[in-house]
Structure formats: C-alpha cells, structure tokens
Amino acid sequence: MPNWRDEYLASIKAADEADPASSLLIAACSALQDQVATLQAENALLRSSPGSEEQRSRNNASSGGNSSGNIGGGITAGEQASGDSAASTAQMRVDLAEALRSQGKFQTRLKVVEDELETLRTKTRNDSRTIRSLTAERNGLAVKVGDRDAELRGKAKLVEDVQDELIALNLQLNIAEQQRDKIKKENKDLVDRWMQRMGQEAEAMNLANEPFIAKRSSRGG
C-alpha cells in the first residue's frame, strides 16, 4: 500500500498538470522528501550501530584479556578497543544529533512547502471553477451570438427581397408611365389629325357653297 508521501506526490503531480506554475514547489517538495527519507535511513542505521559497537568492544576486551599476560605495564588491547568504541559511539551520537537537527529543518521546510502547495491547490480549484463558469458563460454567449447572426441574416435577406421587389415595382411603374406618355401622344396626334381634317372639310364645304351664296346675293340686290 502506498505511503502518505507517494499519495501526496501523486496529488501534487495531478495539481501540476492543472497549474504548471507550481512545478518549482513540487520539485522542492520532492527533493525534501528524498532528503528526509535518506535521513530516516541514516537514523535507523545509527540507532542500530551502538549495540554492535558494544558487542565488538566486549569481544575485543575478551581477546585482550587472554593476551594481557604478554603485555606488561601498557594499555591492553581491550582498553584500546573500548576507547575506540567510545569515540566512535560519541561521533555517531554527534552525527545522529546533526542528522536529527537537519531532519527537523527539512520537516519544517516540507511543512511550509506543503502549506504553499495546498494554497496553490486551493487557488487552482477556485481558478478551475472560475474557468468552468466563464467557459459556460462563453458557450452560452456563443449560442446567443449564433442565433443573433442567423436572425440578422434572415432580416438582411428580407430587406434584400423587399429592395428587389421595390426595384421591380419601380421598373413596372416606369414602363407604365412610358406607355401612358405614348398613349397621350397618340391621342393628341389623333385629335390633331381629326381637327385638321374637320377644318379641311369645313373649308371645302365653304368653297363649294360660295357660288350659291353669291347667286343669292345678286338676286337680293
């Protein structure tokens, strides 16, 4: 079963996919996690070391006791081994204290980074909700704009049809006016010819009646 660090890093990677701006914090968190794991391993090793050193010291002391008769008035091998073991143990304790101190610093920094990541994740979630809301609004507006475009195209087509009809009506009106003018001219020509003909006939009748009129005039005189 994955531990909490693996689960947390998996969630961080998922957040990074949604917000690449947190990649630096994720890298820092990963480095801190690796360092903490290393320190924990060193801590476990150091905790197991003193017992082994004491066992080796007892073994060395036992061996030194068997050969103590051969060395007179000097430092025995057991004492030398015991001193080395004590020095080694002291150094290990110093190293362990330093490792624990470093681990505490790393854990503190890790907590800060985790808090920052949580803040970023919260911001990312809020931004995601805002993006979804704006996307939905944009889609709704896009549909309305599309409907309005279709409506405007329909109205433009209607205006174009009305203009075409007006052009056709104007053309018909012009043709009708031309026909009217032509008929008026023809009627005028007919009237003029008829008047001219009537005048000619009246003049001819007057000329034909002049002898009778003259004869009547002479009789009357």
QUIVEN-V756396 format. One record per residue. RES is the residue in three letters. PHI is phi in whole degrees, 0 to 359 (* if undefined). OMEGA is omega in degrees with one decimal (none if undefined). BURIAL is # if it has 24 or more other ideal C-beta (glycine too) atoms within 12 Angstrom, else .. Layout:
res	phi	omega	burial
RES	PHI	OMEGA	BURIAL
RES	PHI	OMEGA	BURIAL
This chain:
res	phi	omega	burial
MET	*	-177.7	.
PRO	294	179.2	.
ASN	280	-174.8	.
TRP	294	-179.7	.
ARG	293	178.8	.
ASP	297	178.2	.
GLU	296	-179.2	.
TYR	294	179.0	#
LEU	296	177.2	#
ALA	296	177.7	.
SER	293	178.2	#
ILE	294	178.7	#
LYS	297	177.1	.
ALA	296	177.4	.
ALA	294	-180.0	#
ASP	295	177.6	#
GLU	296	178.5	.
ALA	278	-178.4	.
ASP	220	-178.9	#
PRO	297	-177.9	.
ALA	294	-178.8	.
SER	269	-175.9	#
SER	297	179.9	.
LEU	295	178.3	.
LEU	295	178.9	#
ILE	295	178.5	#
ALA	297	178.8	.
ALA	296	179.1	.
CYS	296	178.9	#
SER	296	178.8	#
ALA	297	178.5	.
LEU	296	178.9	#
GLN	296	177.2	#
ASP	296	-179.6	.
GLN	294	177.9	.
VAL	296	178.3	#
ALA	297	178.4	.
THR	296	179.5	.
LEU	295	177.8	#
GLN	295	177.1	.
ALA	295	177.9	.
GLU	296	179.2	.
ASN	298	178.6	#
ALA	297	179.1	.
LEU	294	-178.9	.
LEU	294	179.3	#
ARG	293	179.5	.
SER	274	-175.1	.
SER	286	-174.9	.
PRO	302	179.2	.
GLY	298	179.3	.
SER	294	179.2	.
GLU	295	179.1	#
GLU	294	179.0	.
GLN	297	178.9	.
ARG	295	179.3	.
SER	294	178.8	#
ARG	295	178.3	.
ASN	296	179.1	.
ASN	295	179.5	#
ALA	294	179.0	#
SER	295	178.7	.
SER	294	-179.6	.
GLY	293	179.7	#
GLY	293	179.8	.
ASN	291	-177.1	.
SER	255	-176.0	.
SER	293	-179.7	.
GLY	290	-178.8	.
ASN	275	-177.5	.
ILE	240	-177.2	.
GLY	251	173.4	.
GLY	73	-179.5	.
GLY	245	178.0	.
ILE	284	-179.6	.
THR	286	178.1	.
ALA	295	178.7	.
GLY	296	178.6	#
GLU	295	178.8	.
GLN	297	-179.8	.
ALA	295	179.4	#
SER	297	178.4	#
GLY	294	178.1	.
ASP	297	179.7	.
SER	296	179.2	#
ALA	296	178.8	.
ALA	295	179.7	.
SER	295	179.2	.
THR	295	178.5	#
ALA	297	179.0	.
GLN	296	178.6	.
MET	296	178.4	#
ARG	294	176.3	.
VAL	297	179.5	.
ASP	297	178.9	.
LEU	296	178.3	#
ALA	298	178.4	.
GLU	295	179.0	.
ALA	296	178.2	#
LEU	295	177.6	.
ARG	297	178.3	.
SER	296	178.7	.
GLN	298	177.4	#
GLY	299	178.1	.
LYS	296	-179.2	.
PHE	295	178.7	#
GLN	294	176.5	.
THR	297	178.4	.
ARG	296	178.1	.
LEU	299	178.3	#
LYS	297	178.4	.
VAL	298	-179.5	.
VAL	296	178.1	#
GLU	298	177.7	#
ASP	297	178.7	.
GLU	297	178.0	.
LEU	296	178.0	#
GLU	296	176.3	.
THR	298	178.8	.
LEU	295	178.7	#
ARG	295	176.5	#
THR	298	177.7	.
LYS	298	179.5	.
THR	297	177.7	#
ARG	298	178.6	.
ASN	297	178.1	.
ASP	297	179.1	.
SER	296	177.3	.
ARG	296	178.3	.
THR	297	179.4	.
ILE	297	178.7	.
ARG	297	179.3	.
SER	296	179.6	.
LEU	294	178.5	.
THR	296	178.0	.
ALA	297	178.4	.
GLU	296	178.5	.
ARG	298	179.3	.
ASN	296	177.5	.
GLY	297	178.1	.
LEU	295	178.5	.
ALA	297	177.3	.
VAL	296	179.2	.
LYS	297	178.6	.
VAL	297	177.7	.
GLY	298	177.8	.
ASP	296	179.6	.
ARG	294	176.9	.
ASP	298	178.4	.
ALA	297	178.5	.
GLU	297	179.6	.
LEU	295	177.5	.
ARG	296	177.1	.
GLY	296	178.9	.
LYS	293	177.8	.
ALA	298	177.5	.
LYS	295	178.4	.
LEU	297	177.9	.
VAL	299	179.2	.
GLU	297	178.3	.
ASP	295	178.7	.
VAL	297	178.4	.
GLN	297	177.6	.
ASP	298	179.0	.
GLU	294	177.5	.
LEU	296	177.9	.
ILE	298	179.1	.
ALA	296	179.0	.
LEU	295	177.4	.
ASN	298	178.3	.
LEU	296	177.5	.
GLN	297	178.7	.
LEU	296	178.1	.
ASN	298	178.6	.
ILE	296	179.3	.
ALA	296	178.0	.
GLU	295	177.3	.
GLN	297	177.9	.
GLN	295	178.1	.
ARG	299	179.4	.
ASP	299	179.9	.
LYS	294	179.4	.
ILE	294	177.9	.
LYS	299	179.7	.
LYS	294	179.1	.
GLU	296	178.1	.
ASN	298	179.1	.
LYS	297	178.9	.
ASP	297	178.3	.
LEU	297	179.5	.
VAL	297	179.5	.
ASP	297	179.7	.
ARG	294	179.2	.
TRP	295	178.4	.
MET	297	178.7	.
GLN	296	179.7	.
ARG	294	178.9	.
MET	297	178.5	.
GLY	295	178.9	.
GLN	295	179.2	.
GLU	295	179.4	.
ALA	295	178.7	.
GLU	294	178.8	.
ALA	295	178.4	.
MET	296	178.2	.
ASN	297	178.5	.
LEU	295	-179.9	.
ALA	290	-177.7	.
ASN	271	-178.0	.
GLU	298	178.8	.
PRO	299	-179.7	.
PHE	294	179.9	.
ILE	294	-179.9	.
ALA	294	-179.4	.
LYS	295	179.3	.
ARG	298	-179.5	.
SER	294	-179.2	.
SER	291	177.4	.
ARG	295	-178.7	.
GLY	290	-178.9	.
GLY	282	none	.
